[in-house]
Amino acid sequence: MRLVVVLLALLLAGFLVWHFALSPKEVSGPVQPQEGQNLEQVHSSVDADADGVDDQVDILQGAKDYVASKPKYGSKYYQGGYPTDNQGVCTDVVGFALRAAGYDLRDLVNKDIEGAPSAYGISEPDPNIDFRRVKNLQVYLDRHAKSLTTDLSCTGEWQGGDIVTFAKHIGVISDRRNERGVPYVIHLMPVQTAYEEDFLEWSTDITGHYRWS
């Protein structure tokens, strides 16, 4: 019995070491650009909501403002599409970020699905949920946003306010970076250490990197 307890304790210790060594790290603050890296924040020439802040920065700040409300992960259906009870999923980070910049993602995706249903593979559109599905946002972004590199070594091409997609996940790129210049991701998941994390290098299924305008 004592041997079993010792073995279990060793397994638990090993798991904890593995978990904290490999899991995404919480952001602690911006780092200084490394020599030879161009990490200056890009700006858009578009200001859709005419608030004096360009779209790129508006999207970035909108994502930060959304997660600052500390939404709880929960997948539900809402009349009107957007969550109203401080619950949400990963796509809501993008939806609310774009809303802060003057764009209604629900309306945009719904109109695109109606105009090109075969591109989405949807026979019965539902505007209240279609824009909250990662696979649909991937199609929309491929069709309407600027597609950028998914190579993490091109650190200067990853900018705060960009959107990144994964096989079953989506988030907004932060303006904060790790010591290698790779940016953090602002996102919402069922299990995570923070809303803004050193996530890109930890992930293995990046499917797209986009700039809205």
N, C-alpha and C positions, 0 to 999 in steps of 0.2 A: 504493500500500500504506500509506504514512504517513497519507494522508487517511482511509483506512478505519479505521486504528487510532485516530485522533483521534475519529472519529465514534462508534466503539464505546465509547471512554472517556467521551464526553459522554453517551451513552445510559445507561451504567452509573451515572454520577454522578446523572443525572436520576432514575433508578429508586430509588437509595438515598435521595435527598431525599424523593421521593414516599412511599416505604415508611415512613420514620421519622416523617414528618409526619402520615400518615393511619392508621397501625396503632395498635391499642390500647396504652395506656401502662401500665406496671407500677406498682402501688400503692407509694407511698413513706411513707404515713402518713395519719392522719385530718386533715381540714382543719377550720378553725373555721366554724361555721354563718354564712351571710351574713345581714345584717340583714333582718328580716322573714320569715325562713324558720324553720319549726318542724321541726327535724331531730332532736328527742329520740327515742331508741330506744323503740319500742313493746314491750309485754310481753303475753304471753298469760295468760289466767286458768287455762289447763290446764297441768298438769305430769304428762304421761302416765307417765313412768318414776319418778315420786315421788322425784327426786333433789334436790329443793329448788331446781331451776332450771326456769323455765317453758319451754314448748315453743318459743316464738319464739327465745329465746336458745340453747336446746339445739340447734336446727336450725342456727343460725348457727355455733355453736362446732363442731358436728359436721362441717360442711362445711370449716371451717378445719383441723380435726384431720386430716381425710381428705387434703386436698391437701398438708398438712405432711409426709405420708409420701412425697411426690413420686412419685405413680403415673405410670407410663408409658402413653401412649395405645396401646391395642391392643384390637381387637374379637375376642372369643373366646366360646365357649359353655362354661358351667360347670354341672356337676351341683350343685344347691343354689342356683343363680342368681347368688349374689354372688361376684365375683372373689376369688381366694385367692392370687394371685401378683404383687401390686403392679402389675397392669395394669388398665386400665379404659377406660370411655368416659364421655361427658358425663352420662348418666343415673346413673352410679354415684356422682357427687357428691351427687345428691339422695337416692339410696338409702341411702348411708352416713350422710348428715346426718340423715335421718329415723330411721335405726336408733339413732343416738346419743340421740334424743329418746324412744325407746321404741316406735317403730312399725316393723313389718315390711312394707315396701312390696311385696315379692314376694307375700306372703300377701294383702294388701289388694287389690292389682290383680287377682290370680288369682280371688278371690272375686267381685269386681265383674264380671269378664269372664264367669264362670260364671252370674251372675245376670242379666246383660244383654249377651249376645254380639252382638246386633245393633247396639248402641251403638258397639262397637269394630270391627265388621266382621270378626270372627274366627270361623272355623268349626272350627278345631282348636287350642284353647288349649295353650300350653306355658308353665307357670309359671316355668320356668328362664330364659326369655328375654323373655316378654311385658312384664314390668315394666321392662325395660331398653331399651324402644323409645320414642322421643320422642313419636310419634303416639299411643301408648297412654296415656302419662302425661298428655298434653294432655287426652284424653277423661276420664281419671280425675279430674284437677284441676277440669275444668269441672263434673263431677258432684258433687264432694265438698269442694272447697276454696272459700274466699271469693275471688271474682274481683274484681280491683282495676283501677285505671286503667292504661293503657299510655302515657299522656301524660307525657313526661319533664319537662315544665315544672312538674308537680305534685310537686316533689322531696320534700316532706314525707310523701307517701303511699307512697314507696318506702322500705322499711325492711329493715334487716339481718335475715336469716332468711326473707324472702319468697322465692318461687320465680318465675323468669321463663322463659318458653318462646319459642323462635324457630321458624322454619319447619322446621329440622332440627337443633335444638340446645336445650339446657336448662342452667340454672345456678341458683345460690343468690345472692341479693342480699347484698352485703357491708355492714358498718356504716361503711365508709370511703367517702369521696366526693371528687369532683374540686372544683375551685375554684368551679364553678357549682352545687354541691350535689347533683349527679347521682351516685348510688352506683356503686361498682365491682361487678363480677360475679365470683363464685368459680366456676370452671368448668374443664373439661378438654377440650382440642381437639387435633387432630393437629399443628397449628402454632400456637404462642402464645408470647409473651414472658414470661409469668408465669401462675401459677394464679389470681391475683387481679388483675383488669385494669379499666382505664377502657374498658369495652366497649360500654355501652348506646348512647351517642351515635354510636358508630362503626358500629353495626349498623343494618340497614334492614328487618329482617324480624321484629320482635317480634310474637308472636301471642297472648301472654297474660301476666298478672301475678297471682300468687295468694298468699294467706296461709293457712297450714295450719290453724291453730286459734286 
